[in-house]
């Protein structure tokens, strides 16, 4: 009984594969010069896109560094307070999380 179902399934799959092969038989591969041109154009496009992304990154980085330097020049005390506050806040949050985890482990 199982072999009959397997044979029917195999025949159905074979018929579907033959139909699929028949649809793709009419498709011809692209010509080699056209394919080479397409690959070269895509490589050039990616290179230009990479350059644009690098330029944008450098522009944003320069802008951010400029803001930091200007803030350091105008208000050095505020700048140093912010420089100290961020790591202290991060360490404080880390300590709170560890304390909570220890308490939860102790309760279990």
NORLINWO-V295879 format. One record per pair of residues at least 24 apart in sequence whose ideal C-beta (glycine too) atoms are under 7 Angstrom apart, sorted by sequence separation. I is the first residue (numbers start at 1). J is the second residue. D is the distance in Angstrom with one decimal. If there is no record, write none. Layout:
i=I j=J d=D
i=I j=J d=D
This chain:
none
